[in-house]
Amino acid sequence: MPDSAIPQPNDLRAFWMPFTANRQFKSNPRMMVSARDMHYTTADGRQILDGTAGLWCVNAGHARPKIVQAVQDQVAQLDYAPAFQMGHPKAFELANRLVDLTPDGMNYCFYTNSGSESVETALKMAIAYHRVRGEGSRTRLIGRERGYHGVNFGGISVGGIVANRKMFGTLLSGVDHMPHTHDLARNAFTRGEPEHGAELADELERIATLHDPSTIAAVIVEPVAGSTGVLIPPKGYLKRLREICDKHGFLLIFDEVITGFGRLGTPFAADYFDVTPDIITTAKGLTSGVIPMGAVFVRDEIHDAFMNGPEELIEFFHGYTYSGNPVAAAAALGTLDTYEDEGLLTRGADLAQYWEDSLHSLADHPYVIDIRNIGLIGAIELQPIEGAPTKRAFSAFLKAFEKGFLIRTTGDIIALSPPLIITKQQIDELIGAVGEVLKSI
Ligand code: PXG
């Protein structure tokens, strides 16, 4: 069907849209009707360059043939199989291929359907792991200010985004937070990892002393914080966190929902920073956004600790109806094939310097108070309009969309994270358009 023939709804009422200004959107809808490679087509027939890989997920680009084919074949062959006490071949094949990509010693994979579910799964695993080992007093979870770990109760409890927490009551008990690492005064306009702030990891020691280490189960951080507006860890910070966790027996969870699957030019951020956590949470790039799926990877000791007791008993009372869903597993296999064929999990490393230079060329544009970058992630922080925070960045988002570019804003920060197939010419187009937008807001 030609895009122009795709039917348009004439009533937008019933769909209560997620994380959206519903009334603003419905009075002026931005509707996508098709997509291929780096571009969407809108309902009014315009091409939009995807500067954000959808919501940080379409790492392989849109409508890639191997993924489309894998999904079409699978849905016709085996649409669903029960996830508990039953199996199907692709879920096992996929798990084996995935653990070949994860850091050494992380050879087990638990399936979920989203980043939020991966986070809940990881937090529950951490607490249960200590308990099965006879350390049931380790129940506390430590997150970080400005952290984003999805929207379920565990995730918003360890998360540190105030707007996502304040409406929802008292959340989980037994949670504490480290300070965030954002420091414009010392680190503005840094290329890559900032020089200053590794000492902020020592706050974990203070928290450990306050609660006593024997009460703490796990520490969860995004290696690079995404949703809050791209906060890159100071040099040495993550290594220091790892050391403190080792010293006290805390599990270290890297939430790699955004950084997993090539975003930094390595398969995982754990590879980029050469720090191996105990648990990695993923989703998004696992299927390039095509079918909802997440996966949690754990170190062998964590899995093995559960494999005790009578063999006929369930070892971990957790899972989802759609854990390892056949169509999702097929989409993930097609995605891994595409990543492999095109070298996409490391392509970001080849493009990173070009991306960095291009982004930083905007440093002297109006309202720009910081530019930061790592791998194929970039952020441009703007001076907020006095008394109207977020307004300047949101108007940049609307202007960019009018020009044919999808960018993402959070607060007064523009975040960019294109599909890993982006060309240098498309980087020029995207950054050029953002530059023009900045001059016009
Ligand atoms: N952890 C991290 C680190 C994330 O970035 C989640 C968990 C939750 O994933 P699900 O699949 O449940 O949404 C995320 C999601 C943005 C943006 O624009 C970021 C996310 C989702 C939507 C928008 O920054 N991150």
Residues whose N, C-alpha, C, O or C-beta is under 5 A from the ligand:
A	BS01	PXG	L55 S114 G115 S116 E117 Y148 H149 G150 E222 G226 S227 D255 V257 I258 A283 R408
